[in-house]
Amino acid sequence: MNQATHEYKEKVKVGFNLRRKVILHAIWAATPLVLALSPSLFGILTPHTDFNGFLQNLSRVWIGLAVGALLFRTIHLFFLRDVMTGLVWFTKILTDPFHDIMLYHRAPLYLLRGELVEPKHQEHAQHA
């Protein structure tokens, strides 16, 4: 749609570019193994004794990771840019799920109709 290159988009992203996302996803993916090797997560959690306990602790670790990543990047932006940029990014991340629902709630209906692209976008692309 636009002429921005992938490299340019990665350079100007304020939040998580692909490199940062890969790092965050690698940490996320490694947490079950770490939790299996250290059931108390180095003394932070009550050790699990069964699979349900493992899943509860894993969910706590994942929520903690999400909160930590969000706070880390927000504070990081305070120093890289300014406090306003960090707070705006923080707010954007927290409100994204609601905005995405507003934008994409009809997507399953379009897919059931066999439309991979919304009709408005198809018309725009034909006139361009």
N, C-alpha and C positions, 0 to 999 in steps of 0.2 A: 504494500500500500504506500509506504513512504520510501524515500531513497536512502535512509540511514543504514549504514553498514552495521554488521554484527559487532565489529571492533569498536565503532563509535558508541553504540548502545551500551556495551560493556564498560566503556570508559566513563560515561556520564551517569551511570546508575548510582544513586545515593545509597541504596540499601544493600541487598545481597545480589552481587553479580554471580555469574556461573561459578567462578573459582571459589567464592565464599560459600555458595550453596553446596558445592561438592565437599568442602571441608565439613560443613554442618551435617550433611547427610552421612558422611563417613563416621562422624562421631555418633550420630543417631543409630546407625546400623551396628556399631561396635558395642553399644550399651548392653544388649542382651548377653553377649559373651563376657563382658566385664562383670556383669551382675551374676552370671553363672559361676565365674571364678572367685568372686568375692561377694557372697550372699548378703553381707551387711554393707556393701559398697564402702569398704574401708572404715567401718564403724559409724557410718551416717544413718543407715536404716536398721530396722529390726530384721535380722536374717529370716528369709523365707524358709518354711518347712515343707511346703507342697507347691504344686503348680499354680494354684490360685494365688498363693502368697508371692510367688515369683512374678506373676502378671500384675499384681497390685504394686509391688516394688518397681517393676519396669515402668508402669504408668506414672508413678511418682517421679522416677528419674527422667522420663520423657517430658513431663510437664516442667520439671526443674530446668531441663536443658532448653526448652522453648523460652521460658521466662529469662533464663540467663543469657541466651543469645540475643533476645530482644533488648534487654537492658544493656548488654555489652555494646551492641551496635549503636544504640541510642547515645550512650555516653561517649563512645568513640567518635560519633558525629559531632558531639559538643566540641571536641578538640580539633577535628579535621575541618569543620565548617564553622558552625556556631550553635548555640543552644536552641534557637528557633528551628533550625533545620532538623536537629535531633528530635525535638518534640513533635514537629510536623510529621516526620517519618514514623515515629512511634504511634501517633494517632492514625496514620494511614494504614499501618500494619494491623492495628486493632479493629479498624472499621472495614477492611478489605472483605472479610467474609459476608458482611451485610450488603456491601456494594455488589459483590459477585452474584449474590442471590437475586438482587434487583435486576442485574444485567442478563443473567443466564437462566432464570427460572423457566423460560419457555423452550430452552434448548432440547430437552427430551422430546417435546412435541414435534419440533422441527425434524429431529432425527427419525422419529416414527413415520413422518411423512416422506422420508427419503431425501430431505434437504440437508446437505452437509454444510451449506453456507446460507445464512439468512437471505431471504429474497432481496432486501434492500441492498445488501452487499453485492449480490449478483448483478442487479441493475446498474449500480455504480461502476462495477468493473467493465460492463459492456459499453458504457458511455465514455469511458476514459481512453 
